[in-house]
Amino acid sequence: MKVDYHVHLEEGPYSLGWLNRTAEALRPFFCTAKQTHSREWLDAFFPQLAERLRNGAFSAEWLDLYRLRAKQVGLAAVGVVDHLYRFREYKAYYEAHLHLAGDQLGGLQRRWLEQVCVTSLDDFVTFVEGQKQRWAEDGIELKVGIELDYFPGGEAVLADVTGAYPWDYCIGSVHFLQGWGFDNPDTRERFQQTDLYMLYGRYFSLVEQAVSSRLFDVVAHPDSLKAFGYRPDEAALLSYYQRIARALKETGTATEINTGLLYRYPVREMCPSLRFLEILAQNGVAVTTSSDAHFPDQVGHHLDEARELLKRAGFRTIAVFDRRRREQVDLF
């Protein structure tokens, strides 16, 4: 069974780069190679982009492109999630835990939060739930999930979110260390200013706390700190891999193989690494498959390679979810 359980409808910030990337995502669905780069082509294509911007991400027309892509790559199920920081109801949660002081990092992150926290969680859940039947008629299961940033001390807020909606699954993730969003390319120079061994120790300790909270069905991209290629020798990380694997097994929490770092970040490697996957398999940890797509043309991206990597690591099944109940299905 081929599934993609980590797909986003929109992200921001809404830069010209984001606009260009949105146009690139639309182009395969509305243009052929012979039609491109003429005035006539642009006159015909521009209304499609304008409609996308006018309707926003929670539109059947936009989600239909994800469905079409899912059919093209042979997916049986797609899980749509969005980051909690997208939703105005939980802006205060991030204001309480992010570094938002008056220095350079604080100013950058405050602007980022203002730019991406623009929609409503109710609207997101209602929209995706309302599209499930349309996908089912096309032979694809559409799942709805949420990606929750874990901060120590924030457990009560996250517990309220996990219990408030009919989620198919809840993803926990670590994107911030001591308030620093380490996967933001505008802040990557901080890696050069910090001892990597200490940094990775803090990171894996936080991932372990997230797992141990038992709030999540899946803990996402468990070694994503490597996104920009800054990492110590992997031999120094094996004890952390073991700790995370044991915690996942003991709590009955799944993780994922996430291809997003392979095609979206300089490290050009799946997450987790092959060695990490081998340790997860040896400990009997459940794993699902995810592209971390942020645009429809990325749905299912590199999942065939991910499935082969799972087999190489020793996995024979993958996890699937429905209303927070997990089952194992054959990988082959």
MARGU-481203 format. One line per 4 residues: for each residue x negated, y negated, z of N, C-alpha, C, CB. Coordinates in steps of 0.02 Angstrom, whole numbers, always signed. Glycine has a CB too. Example, Ala and Ser with C-alpha at 12.3 -4.5 7.8 and 13.67 -1.06 7.14 Angstrom:
2
-660:+284:+390:-615:+225:+390:-660:+165:+390:-565:+224:+452; -642:+112:+354:-684:+53:+357:-645:-2:+394:-704:+30:+286
***
This chain:
332
-43:+60:+0:+0:+0:+0:-45:-62:+0:+49:+0:+62; -32:-107:-46:-74:-167:-53:-36:-227:-26:-93:-178:-128; -65:-260:+25:-31:-316:+59:-79:-374:+67:-4:-294:+127; -50:-433:+72:-87:-494:+86:-50:-530:+142:-95:-540:+22
-77:-528:+203:-41:-551:+262:-64:-619:+288:-47:-500:+316; -101:-656:+247:-126:-720:+272:-127:-769:+213:-198:-713:+304; -69:-800:+202:-59:-845:+145:-27:-910:+170:-14:-812:+90; -55:-966:+149:-30:-1032:+169:+3:-1067:+110:-88:-1075:+197
+53:-1109:+125:+88:-1146:+73:+56:-1214:+61:+160:-1155:+91; +24:-1242:+110:-5:-1309:+101:-53:-1322:+158:+50:-1364:+97; -99:-1368:+148:-147:-1384:+200:-157:-1459:+209:-214:-1350:+185; -179:-1494:+156:-202:-1561:+165:-274:-1559:+190:-156:-1600:+214
-305:-1617:+204:-281:-1685:+193:-267:-1699:+119:-331:-1736:+220; -227:-1751:+107:-200:-1763:+40:-244:-1810:+0:-129:-1791:+45; -303:-1784:-16:-353:-1822:-53:-343:-1812:-128:-424:-1801:-32; -382:-1848:-167:-382:-1837:-239:-407:-1766:-255:-425:-1889:-275
-453:-1741:-213:-475:-1673:-222:-418:-1623:-212:-532:-1657:-174; -376:-1635:-161:-318:-1592:-150:-270:-1597:-209:-282:-1613:-85; -260:-1657:-235:-215:-1665:-292:-241:-1627:-353:-207:-1740:-310; -306:-1632:-365:-335:-1597:-422:-329:-1521:-412:-408:-1616:-430
-340:-1497:-350:-335:-1425:-338:-263:-1401:-346:-361:-1409:-267; -215:-1442:-327:-145:-1425:-337:-129:-1420:-411:-99:-1476:-303; -155:-1466:-450:-144:-1462:-523:-176:-1400:-552:-173:-1525:-557; -236:-1382:-529:-269:-1322:-552:-228:-1259:-535:-339:-1316:-523
-196:-1260:-477:-155:-1203:-457:-92:-1197:-500:-135:-1209:-384; -65:-1253:-521:-5:-1252:-563:-20:-1231:-635:+28:-1320:-563; -79:-1250:-659:-94:-1243:-730:-85:-1173:-758:-164:-1265:-743; -108:-1119:-723:-100:-1052:-753:-28:-1032:-764:-134:-1001:-709
+18:-1061:-727:+88:-1042:-731:+126:-1082:-784:+121:-1050:-665; +97:-1137:-807:+133:-1181:-853:+96:-1196:-918:+149:-1245:-819; +33:-1174:-923:-7:-1192:-982:-44:-1132:-1009:-57:-1248:-964; -55:-1131:-1073:-101:-1083:-1104:-164:-1120:-1124:-68:-1049:-1165
-216:-1083:-1138:-281:-1114:-1154:-275:-1159:-1215:-333:-1060:-1167; -232:-1141:-1262:-226:-1182:-1323:-190:-1248:-1311:-188:-1143:-1376; -155:-1252:-1255:-115:-1311:-1242:-154:-1365:-1203:-54:-1293:-1204; -212:-1349:-1176:-244:-1394:-1128:-282:-1450:-1162:-290:-1356:-1084
-292:-1504:-1124:-338:-1558:-1139:-318:-1598:-1201:-407:-1531:-1148; -254:-1605:-1211:-229:-1651:-1262:-179:-1698:-1228:-196:-1613:-1322; -165:-1753:-1261:-115:-1800:-1233:-47:-1767:-1228:-112:-1864:-1275; -30:-1727:-1278:+35:-1694:-1278:+40:-1644:-1219:+46:-1657:-1344
-15:-1608:-1208:-17:-1561:-1152:-7:-1597:-1086:-83:-1523:-1151; -43:-1653:-1077:-39:-1689:-1014:+31:-1719:-1005:-91:-1745:-1012; +62:-1744:-1058:+129:-1771:-1053:+179:-1717:-1030:+151:-1800:-1120; +167:-1655:-1052:+212:-1601:-1033:+197:-1574:-963:+208:-1544:-1084
+133:-1575:-945:+113:-1545:-881:+123:-1592:-822:+40:-1525:-884; +115:-1657:-832:+118:-1703:-776:+185:-1700:-739:+106:-1774:-801; +242:-1693:-772:+305:-1687:-734:+306:-1627:-687:+363:-1682:-782; +271:-1572:-704:+268:-1515:-660:+231:-1532:-595:+233:-1456:-694
+177:-1570:-601:+140:-1591:-542:+181:-1641:-501:+73:-1622:-563; +213:-1687:-536:+254:-1737:-500:+311:-1703:-462:+283:-1788:-550; +341:-1651:-492:+395:-1615:-458:+369:-1579:-396:+427:-1565:-505; +309:-1550:-402:+278:-1516:-344:+269:-1566:-286:+210:-1485:-363
+244:-1625:-301:+232:-1674:-248:+298:-1699:-219:+192:-1733:-276; +347:-1708:-262:+413:-1733:-239:+448:-1682:-195:+457:-1751:-299; +446:-1618:-214:+483:-1567:-177:+446:-1542:-115:+497:-1508:-222; +380:-1551:-113:+342:-1527:-56:+329:-1452:-59:+377:-1544:+8
+297:-1426:-7:+278:-1356:-6:+336:-1309:+8:+224:-1344:+44; +387:-1334:+43:+443:-1291:+61:+497:-1295:+8:+472:-1311:+130; +479:-1274:-53:+526:-1273:-108:+523:-1204:-141:+510:-1329:-160; +580:-1181:-165:+584:-1116:-198:+539:-1114:-259:+656:-1099:-217
+534:-1170:-294:+493:-1172:-355:+419:-1160:-340:+502:-1240:-390; +395:-1189:-285:+324:-1179:-266:+313:-1108:-241:+304:-1230:-211; +358:-1083:-198:+349:-1016:-173:+357:-964:-228:+398:-1003:-117; +397:-980:-278:+405:-933:-334:+338:-920:-369:+455:-960:-385
+294:-968:-369:+228:-958:-400:+188:-907:-360:+190:-1025:-406; +195:-909:-295:+163:-858:-252:+192:-789:-268:+173:-875:-177; +257:-786:-278:+290:-723:-293:+266:-696:-361:+367:-731:-293; +262:-739:-411:+238:-718:-476:+166:-693:-473:+243:-776:-526
+125:-728:-435:+56:-706:-428:+52:-639:-391:+15:-759:-390; +94:-630:-340:+96:-567:-303:+113:-509:-349:+146:-571:-245; +160:-520:-394:+178:-468:-443:+120:-453:-490:+239:-490:-484; +85:-505:-511:+30:-496:-558:-25:-452:-528:+1:-564:-577
-38:-459:-464:-93:-422:-432:-69:-360:-396:-130:-467:-384; -4:-344:-401:+21:-281:-375:+30:-277:-300:-23:-228:-396; +50:-333:-268:+60:-332:-196:+129:-306:-178:+50:-402:-167; +131:-265:-126:+195:-240:-100:+224:-285:-47:+187:-170:-72
+181:-324:-13:+204:-369:+40:+158:-429:+43:+207:-333:+108; +187:-487:+57:+150:-550:+66:+175:-582:+130:+159:-598:+4; +129:-603:+172:+146:-638:+234:+127:-712:+229:+111:-606:+293; +176:-755:+233:+165:-827:+232:+159:-853:+303:+222:-864:+194
+104:-886:+317:+92:-917:+383:+74:-990:+372:+36:-879:+422; +77:-1028:+424:+47:-1094:+423:+16:-1108:+490:+99:-1149:+405; -34:-1152:+489:-69:-1171:+551:-22:-1212:+596:-133:-1211:+535; -28:-1200:+661:+14:-1238:+708:+1:-1313:+703:+1:-1213:+778
-60:-1332:+684:-75:-1404:+680:-39:-1439:+623:-150:-1414:+673; -4:-1402:+582:+36:-1433:+529:+101:-1464:+556:+53:-1381:+476; +120:-1445:+617:+188:-1459:+640:+189:-1512:+695:+221:-1395:+665; +228:-1563:+683:+231:-1621:+728:+249:-1602:+800:+280:-1672:+702
+290:-1549:+807:+311:-1528:+874:+252:-1509:+918:+359:-1470:+869; +195:-1492:+887:+138:-1467:+926:+76:-1511:+917:+122:-1396:+905; +86:-1572:+895:+30:-1618:+889:-2:-1630:+957:+54:-1685:+859; +38:-1636:+1009:+11:-1649:+1076:-34:-1592:+1100:+68:-1659:+1126
-20:-1531:+1078:-62:-1474:+1096:-133:-1484:+1070:-33:-1407:+1068; -139:-1509:+1009:-205:-1521:+981:-237:-1584:+1011:-201:-1528:+905; -197:-1634:+1025:-224:-1693:+1056:-254:-1677:+1125:-171:-1747:+1063; -227:-1626:+1157:-252:-1607:+1224:-316:-1567:+1220:-199:-1567:+1260
-331:-1535:+1164:-387:-1489:+1161:-442:-1508:+1111:-362:-1422:+1145; -427:-1551:+1062:-479:-1571:+1014:-521:-1628:+1042:-446:-1592:+948; -582:-1633:+1017:-624:-1690:+1032:-600:-1749:+989:-701:-1675:+1019; -569:-1798:+1022:-540:-1855:+986:-565:-1921:+1015:-464:-1853:+990
-625:-1920:+1043:-653:-1979:+1075:-671:-2032:+1023:-715:-1961:+1117; -700:-2086:+1045:-715:-2142:+1001:-779:-2135:+961:-718:-2203:+1040; -812:-2078:+964:-873:-2069:+926:-857:-2046:+855:-920:-2018:+961; -909:-2030:+816:-899:-2012:+746:-857:-1949:+738:-966:-2002:+711
-873:-1898:+777:-834:-1836:+772:-762:-1847:+793:-865:-1782:+815; -752:-1883:+846:-684:-1896:+870:-642:-1934:+820:-686:-1934:+935; -672:-1985:+789:-636:-2024:+739:-618:-1982:+679:-677:-2083:+718; -666:-1942:+657:-653:-1899:+599:-596:-1850:+613:-716:-1860:+580
-598:-1818:+672:-547:-1768:+687:-479:-1799:+701:-569:-1726:+747; -478:-1859:+729:-413:-1893:+739:-382:-1909:+672:-422:-1956:+782; -421:-1934:+624:-394:-1949:+558:-368:-1885:+525:-447:-1982:+513; -407:-1831:+531:-387:-1767:+502:-320:-1744:+531:-441:-1713:+515
-312:-1748:+597:-250:-1726:+628:-191:-1768:+604:-256:-1730:+704; -201:-1832:+597:-147:-1875:+572:-128:-1856:+501:-168:-1949:+576; -177:-1835:+462:-165:-1820:+391:-132:-1753:+380:-230:-1822:+354; -144:-1704:+424:-118:-1636:+411:-55:-1620:+453:-171:-1585:+426
-43:-1656:+507:+13:-1642:+551:+74:-1682:+527:-4:-1660:+626; +109:-1654:+477:+158:-1694:+441:+226:-1662:+432:+131:-1710:+374; +236:-1601:+458:+299:-1567:+443:+328:-1535:+506:+288:-1513:+389; +382:-1496:+497:+419:-1469:+554:+416:-1393:+553:+492:-1492:+553
+405:-1364:+611:+403:-1291:+617:+472:-1261:+601:+381:-1270:+687; +526:-1293:+623:+592:-1269:+607:+603:-1265:+532:+645:-1313:+639; +582:-1316:+497:+590:-1317:+424:+551:-1261:+391:+568:-1385:+395; +491:-1249:+415:+449:-1195:+387:+482:-1127:+395:+379:-1195:+420
+502:-1111:+457:+531:-1045:+470:+596:-1036:+432:+542:-1035:+545; +639:-1086:+433:+703:-1082:+398:+693:-1071:+324:+745:-1145:+410; +644:-1106:+295:+632:-1099:+223:+608:-1030:+205:+581:-1150:+200; +556:-1004:+239:+529:-939:+221:+579:-884:+234:+464:-926:+260
+614:-886:+290:+665:-836:+304:+718:-836:+249:+698:-850:+372; +735:-894:+225:+787:-900:+173:+766:-874:+105:+807:-970:+166; +701:-862:+96:+676:-837:+31:+663:-762:+31:+612:-873:+14; +672:-729:+87:+655:-658:+91:+696:-615:+43:+665:-633:+162
+761:-629:+37:+803:-589:-6:+782:-596:-79:+876:-608:+2; +765:-656:-99:+742:-668:-168:+681:-625:-184:+726:-742:-179; +635:-621:-138:+575:-580:-148:+592:-506:-147:+523:-596:-93; +637:-486:-102:+657:-416:-98:+688:-392:-164:+706:-405:-40
+727:-435:-196:+757:-417:-260:+705:-407:-314:+807:-472:-281; +646:-435:-302:+590:-427:-349:+543:-372:-328:+552:-493:-356; +561:-336:-274:+522:-278:-253:+463:-294:-208:+497:-243:-312; +462:-354:-178:+407:-375:-135:+435:-395:-67:+365:-433:-166
+405:-371:-14:+424:-392:+53:+391:-459:+69:+404:-339:+106; +431:-508:+88:+406:-572:+111:+410:-574:+186:+446:-631:+79; +353:-586:+218:+349:-590:+291:+335:-662:+312:+294:-542:+317; +358:-679:+372:+345:-745:+399:+304:-739:+463:+411:-783:+412
+250:-777:+467:+207:-776:+525:+185:-846:+544:+146:-733:+513; +143:-850:+594:+117:-914:+617:+44:-903:+636:+158:-942:+677; +1:-952:+621:-69:-949:+641:-80:-999:+698:-116:-964:+581; -99:-973:+755:-103:-1012:+817:-176:-1019:+839:-62:-979:+873
-198:-1081:+847:-265:-1094:+872:-267:-1081:+947:-288:-1166:+856; -314:-1038:+967:-321:-1021:+1038:-368:-1070:+1072:-345:-949:+1047; -344:-1099:+1127:-385:-1139:+1172:-374:-1113:+1243:-368:-1216:+1167; -426:-1102:+1282:-416:-1083:+1352:-374:-1136:+1388:-484:-1074:+1388
-323:-1113:+1423:-278:-1159:+1456:-216:-1175:+1416:-313:-1221:+1473; -215:-1155:+1352:-158:-1169:+1310:-110:-1111:+1302:-181:-1189:+1243; -120:-1059:+1341:-81:-998:+1333:-5:-1009:+1340:-103:-946:+1383; +15:-1050:+1386:+87:-1060:+1397:+121:-1091:+1337:+99:-1104:+1459
+88:-1139:+1306:+115:-1170:+1245:+122:-1118:+1190:+71:-1229:+1222; +70:-1078:+1181:+71:-1028:+1127:+123:-974:+1142:+2:-996:+1119; +132:-955:+1204:+183:-906:+1221:+252:-931:+1203:+179:-889:+1296; +264:-996:+1213:+328:-1024:+1194:+339:-1019:+1118:+332:-1098:+1216
+286:-1030:+1079:+292:-1026:+1006:+306:-954:+985:+228:-1052:+972; +270:-907:+1014:+278:-838:+992:+348:-811:+1008:+225:-794:+1026; +380:-839:+1059:+446:-815:+1078:+504:-854:+1048:+451:-815:+1150; +489:-906:+1011:+542:-952:+990:+573:-936:+923:+515:-1022:+988
+540:-894:+883:+563:-882:+814:+558:-807:+798:+522:-923:+763; +594:-784:+747:+593:-713:+729:+532:-695:+686:+656:-695:+691; +473:-704:+715:+411:-691:+678:+405:-617:+659:+351:-713:+719; +375:-605:+601:+354:-537:+585:+288:-521:+618:+349:-528:+509
+247:-572:+628:+184:-563:+665:+157:-632:+683:+132:-522:+623; +115:-634:+734:+83:-695:+756:+7:-686:+753:+105:-715:+829; -26:-731:+719:-98:-730:+711:-130:-777:+761:-119:-749:+638; -180:-754:+796:-221:-797:+837:-288:-810:+803:-232:-766:+907
-314:-870:+810:-377:-886:+777:-417:-935:+818:-365:-914:+706; -481:-937:+804:-526:-985:+837:-558:-1027:+782:-581:-948:+880; -540:-1090:+780:-568:-1138:+732:-606:-1194:+767:-513:-1167:+689; -603:-1196:+833:-632:-1253:+870:-674:-1227:+928:-576:-1300:+897
-732:-1257:+937:-776:-1243:+994:-787:-1307:+1032:-844:-1213:+970; -765:-1308:+1095:-769:-1368:+1137:-742:-1429:+1099:-842:-1380:+1159; -686:-1418:+1064:-652:-1472:+1029:-678:-1488:+961:-656:-1532:+1069; -729:-1453:+938:-761:-1466:+873:-733:-1416:+821:-838:-1460:+877
-704:-1442:+767:-680:-1399:+713:-739:-1378:+669:-628:-1436:+671; -766:-1319:+684:-830:-1300:+654:-824:-1279:+580:-860:-1243:+693; -764:-1268:+555:-758:-1249:+484:-743:-1309:+439:-704:-1197:+476; -746:-1369:+467:-737:-1430:+428:-803:-1449:+395:-710:-1488:+472
-806:-1450:+328:-870:-1465:+295:-898:-1533:+314:-862:-1461:+221; -856:-1579:+336:-880:-1646:+354:-917:-1646:+421:-822:-1694:+357; -916:-1590:+457:-950:-1588:+522:-1004:-1533:+524:-899:-1575:+578; -1022:-1505:+467:-1067:-1448:+467:-1137:-1464:+492:-1071:-1419:+398
-1157:-1527:+492:-1224:-1544:+515:-1233:-1527:+589:-1237:-1618:+503; -1180:-1519:+626:-1185:-1503:+697:-1216:-1434:+707:-1116:-1505:+730; -1211:-1390:+658:-1245:-1325:+664:-1320:-1333:+671:-1228:-1281:+603; -1347:-1384:+639:-1420:-1395:+640:-1442:-1427:+705:-1441:-1439:+581
-1395:-1449:+745:-1410:-1484:+808:-1399:-1440:+869:-1369:-1547:+813; -1381:-1376:+858:-1361:-1331:+913:-1398:-1265:+907:-1285:-1320:+912; -1417:-1237:+963:-1448:-1172:+964:-1397:-1119:+940:-1475:-1154:+1035; -1413:-1084:+886:-1365:-1038:+856:-1347:-980:+902:-1391:-1012:+791
-1395:-954:+939:-1381:-899:+984:-1330:-920:+1037:-1445:-873:+1018; -1340:-979:+1066:-1293:-1005:+1115:-1225:-1017:+1083:-1320:-1069:+1147; -1225:-1045:+1023:-1163:-1061:+989:-1122:-997:+975:-1177:-1098:+923; -1156:-945:+951:-1121:-883:+936:-1097:-849:+1000:-1166:-836:+897
-1134:-856:+1053:-1111:-829:+1117:-1047:-862:+1140:-1164:-838:+1170; -1044:-928:+1134:-983:-964:+1153:-924:-944:+1107:-994:-1040:+1148; -939:-938:+1044:-886:-921:+996:-856:-853:+1011:-914:-923:+925; -898:-802:+1017:-871:-735:+1028:-838:-728:+1097:-927:-683:+1022
-861:-766:+1145:-827:-767:+1210:-756:-793:+1202:-866:-810:+1261; -748:-844:+1161:-682:-873:+1149:-638:-825:+1110:-688:-940:+1112; -666:-791:+1060:-628:-741:+1022:-604:-686:+1070:-670:-710:+964; -649:-664:+1115:-631:-612:+1162:-575:-635:+1209:-692:-591:+1204
-577:-698:+1231:-524:-724:+1272:-457:-725:+1234:-541:-794:+1296; -461:-744:+1170:-400:-745:+1129:-370:-675:+1125:-416:-771:+1059; -412:-625:+1113:-387:-556:+1110:-357:-536:+1177:-445:-508:+1091; -392:-551:+1230:-371:-529:+1297:-307:-563:+1321:-426:-542:+1347
-289:-619:+1289:-227:-654:+1307:-165:-613:+1290:-224:-721:+1273; -172:-565:+1245:-116:-522:+1222:-59:-562:+1192:-90:-481:+1281; -73:-621:+1167:-22:-663:+1137:-11:-646:+1063:-41:-736:+1143; -59:-613:+1032:-61:-609:+959:-55:-537:+935:-124:-641:+933
-25:-530:+876:-24:-466:+842:-88:-455:+803:+37:-461:+796; -116:-509:+777:-177:-507:+737:-223:-563:+761:-162:-513:+661; -287:-548:+770:-336:-601:+780:-376:-608:+716:-384:-586:+842; -374:-667:+687:-398:-678:+619:-473:-687:+615:-363:-739:+589
-499:-676:+555:-569:-689:+535:-617:-693:+595:-572:-755:+496; -633:-635:+625:-667:-635:+690:-740:-654:+689:-662:-569:+720; -770:-667:+631:-838:-695:+631:-843:-756:+585:-890:-642:+610; -791:-797:+585:-788:-854:+538:-836:-910:+554:-718:-882:+537
-870:-907:+611:-920:-958:+627:-976:-959:+575:-950:-945:+697; -983:-905:+537:-1036:-900:+486:-1019:-938:+422:-1048:-827:+470; -963:-973:+419:-936:-1000:+357:-987:-1038:+314:-879:-1046:+372; -1031:-1077:+346:-1078:-1117:+308:-1147:-1084:+304:-1085:-1185:+339
-1151:-1021:+325:-1214:-984:+319:-1261:-992:+377:-1248:-1004:+258; -1241:-1029:+429:-1283:-1037:+488:-1268:-979:+536:-1271:-1106:+523; -1316:-934:+545:-1307:-879:+592:-1374:-847:+607:-1258:-826:+563; -1381:-819:+666:-1443:-784:+684:-1445:-716:+649:-1448:-775:+760
-1500:-680:+658:-1504:-612:+632:-1446:-571:+659:-1572:-580:+652; -1414:-532:+615:-1353:-497:+636:-1367:-447:+692:-1322:-462:+577; -1427:-421:+696:-1442:-374:+750:-1429:-404:+818:-1516:-351:+745; -1437:-470:+824:-1425:-504:+888:-1350:-511:+904:-1457:-572:+887
-1308:-496:+854:-1236:-504:+863:-1199:-439:+877:-1207:-537:+803; -1234:-383:+871:-1199:-318:+875:-1165:-307:+942:-1249:-262:+862; -1195:-331:+996:-1162:-322:+1061:-1097:-361:+1064:-1210:-344:+1118; -1095:-419:+1031:-1032:-457:+1028:-980:-420:+987:-1045:-527:+999
-1001:-392:+931:-955:-353:+890:-924:-297:+931:-991:-323:+828; -965:-263:+971:-940:-209:+1012:-889:-234:+1063:-998:-173:+1048; -903:-290:+1094:-858:-318:+1144:-790:-336:+1112:-889:-380:+1177; -792:-367:+1054:-730:-386:+1020:-691:-323:+1000:-744:-430:+958
-727:-274:+974:-693:-211:+953:-660:-177:+1013:-744:-163:+921; -694:-174:+1069:-665:-142:+1128:-603:-180:+1153:-717:-137:+1185; -608:-247:+1152:-552:-287:+1175:-492:-278:+1129:-572:-361:+1178; -503:-276:+1064:-448:-266:+1016:-415:-198:+1028:-474:-271:+944
-456:-148:+1037:-428:-81:+1048:-390:-77:+1114:-484:-29:+1048; -418:-104:+1167:-387:-100:+1233:-320:-137:+1236:-434:-127:+1286; -315:-192:+1199:-253:-232:+1201:-205:-213:+1146:-270:-305:+1194; -225:-168:+1101:-181:-149:+1046:-171:-204:+995:-114:-128:+1072
-221:-247:+989:-219:-303:+942:-254:-285:+878:-250:-366:+973; -226:-305:+822:-257:-293:+757:-301:-352:+738:-204:-281:+702; -344:-342:+689:-380:-396:+657:-371:-390:+582:-457:-395:+677; -409:-427:+543:-401:-427:+471:-468:-426:+436:-361:-487:+449
-468:-404:+374:-523:-420:+329:-499:-478:+287:-546:-358:+285; -533:-534:+291:-512:-597:+262:-561:-615:+207:-509:-653:+316; -536:-622:+145:-580:-637:+89:-592:-711:+79:-551:-608:+25; -560:-753:+119:-565:-825:+109:-635:-852:+111:-524:-860:+159
-677:-827:+157:-745:-852:+161:-786:-833:+100:-779:-825:+224; -765:-780:+66:-801:-758:+6:-795:-808:-51:-776:-690:-16; -736:-838:-59:-726:-882:-117:-715:-955:-99:-667:-858:-156; -711:-971:-33:-698:-1040:-15:-754:-1073:+24:-636:-1043:+26
-804:-1034:+47:-857:-1062:+90:-926:-1041:+65:-847:-1039:+163; -977:-1078:+83:-1045:-1064:+58:-1072:-995:+77:-1092:-1116:+83; -1048:-965:+131:-1076:-901:+152:-1063:-846:+100:-1046:-880:+219; -1009:-853:+61:-993:-805:+7:-993:-733:+32:-1044:-812:-50
-958:-723:+87:-955:-656:+118:-886:-648:+150:-1011:-646:+170; -860:-587:+147:-797:-574:+180:-805:-578:+255:-769:-505:+160; -748:-582:+287:-747:-591:+360:-700:-539:+390:-726:-664:+380; -723:-493:+430:-791:-488:+457:-840:-454:+409:-789:-450:+523
-903:-453:+430:-955:-422:+390:-947:-347:+388:-1025:-440:+418; -982:-314:+343:-978:-241:+338:-998:-208:+403:-1022:-215:+281; -1051:-231:+435:-1074:-200:+498:-1021:-208:+552:-1141:-230:+521; -990:-266:+555:-936:-279:+603:-877:-232:+588:-913:-353:+600
-860:-225:+524:-806:-179:+505:-820:-108:+526:-794:-182:+430; -882:-86:+518:-900:-18:+538:-889:-8:+613:-973:-3:+520; -907:-57:+653:-897:-52:+725:-823:-53:+742:-934:-110:+761; -784:-94:+707:-711:-94:+718:-682:-25:+702:-678:-148:+675
-704:+5:+646:-678:+71:+627:-697:+124:+679:-705:+91:+558; -759:+121:+703:-782:+169:+752:-741:+165:+817:-855:+159:+767; -715:+106:+832:-676:+96:+893:-601:+105:+881:-690:+28:+920; -581:+123:+821:-510:+135:+808:-467:+74:+807:-484:+182:+857
-495:+17:+787:-458:-46:+784:-416:-49:+721:-506:-107:+788; -355:-73:+726:-311:-82:+668:-331:-145:+630:-236:-85:+690; -330:-140:+563:-350:-195:+520:-299:-204:+465:-421:-184:+491; -283:-266:+448:-243:-280:+389:-284:-319:+339:-178:-319:+409
-255:-334:+280:-293:-366:+226:-264:-435:+211:-292:-323:+162; -308:-483:+199:-287:-553:+193:-332:-591:+145:-288:-587:+261; -301:-634:+105:-339:-676:+59:-352:-746:+87:-303:-683:-7; -313:-765:+138:-316:-834:+165:-304:-885:+109:-385:-848:+198
-259:-867:+63:-243:-911:+7:-211:-976:+32:-196:-876:-43; -228:-1031:+0:-196:-1095:+13:-161:-1122:-48:-247:-1145:+37; -165:-1085:-104:-132:-1103:-166:-109:-1038:-199:-179:-1144:-213; -57:-1041:-241:-30:-979:-269:-78:-939:-311:+30:-995:-309
-125:-972:-345:-171:-934:-387:-223:-897:-347:-206:-981:-436; -225:-907:-280:-272:-871:-237:-241:-810:-204:-298:-918:-184; -176:-799:-211:-143:-743:-178:-174:-677:-202:-67:-743:-193; -192:-635:-155:-223:-571:-172:-294:-574:-195:-183:-538:-224
-326:-634:-189:-393:-644:-216:-443:-598:-181:-414:-718:-208; -478:-557:-220:-531:-512:-197:-506:-457:-150:-584:-552:-162; -441:-444:-149:-417:-392:-104:-437:-322:-127:-341:-396:-97; -445:-312:-192:-469:-246:-214:-539:-232:-186:-470:-243:-291
-582:-283:-188:-649:-275:-158:-645:-265:-83:-693:-336:-175; -598:-300:-51:-590:-293:+21:-569:-222:+39:-539:-343:+48; -524:-194:+1:-501:-126:+14:-557:-76:+6:-442:-108:-32; -599:-87:-44:-657:-43:-53:-706:-49:+5:-693:-59:-119
-714:-110:+30:-759:-121:+87:-732:-86:+149:-769:-196:+100; -666:-89:+158:-635:-53:+215:-648:+22:+210:-560:-67:+218; -639:+50:+151:-652:+122:+142:-725:+138:+158:-635:+143:+69; -770:+95:+134:-842:+105:+147:-857:+103:+222:-884:+52:+110
-820:+61:+258:-832:+54:+330:-801:+111:+370:-803:-12:+355; -756:+150:+339:-727:+207:+373:-653:+203:+387:-761:+216:+437; -619:+152:+361:-547:+146:+371:-509:+189:+321:-525:+73:+365; -452:+215:+344:-409:+255:+301:-338:+227:+299:-407:+327:+324
-322:+182:+344:-256:+151:+345:-263:+76:+357:-211:+183:+400; -209:+39:+343:-206:-32:+360:-142:-45:+398:-210:-76:+296; -140:-101:+434:-83:-119:+475:-34:-162:+435:-105:-156:+538; +30:-148:+445:+83:-190:+418:+131:-207:+475:+121:-155:+358
+171:-259:+466:+211:-285:+521:+282:-301:+500:+179:-346:+551; +328:-293:+547:+397:-314:+537:+426:-331:+605:+439:-258:+500; +447:-394:+613:+475:-418:+677:+431:-398:+736:+545:-390:+686; +366:-406:+726:+314:-395:+776:+305:-322:+795:+330:-435:+838
+329:-277:+754:+315:-206:+761:+263:-186:+709:+380:-163:+754; +211:-152:+732:+157:-133:+687:+162:-60:+668:+89:-147:+720; +148:-47:+604:+142:+20:+579:+77:+26:+539:+203:+39:+535; +54:+87:+532:-5:+101:+491:+16:+135:+427:-56:+145:+530
-9:+111:+371:+6:+140:+306:-60:+159:+272:+48:+92:+261; -56:+205:+226:-117:+229:+193:-150:+173:+153:-100:+287:+146; -215:+169:+161:-255:+122:+123:-263:+145:+51:-324:+113:+155; -265:+209:+39:-279:+236:-27:-218:+231:-72:-301:+309:-22
***
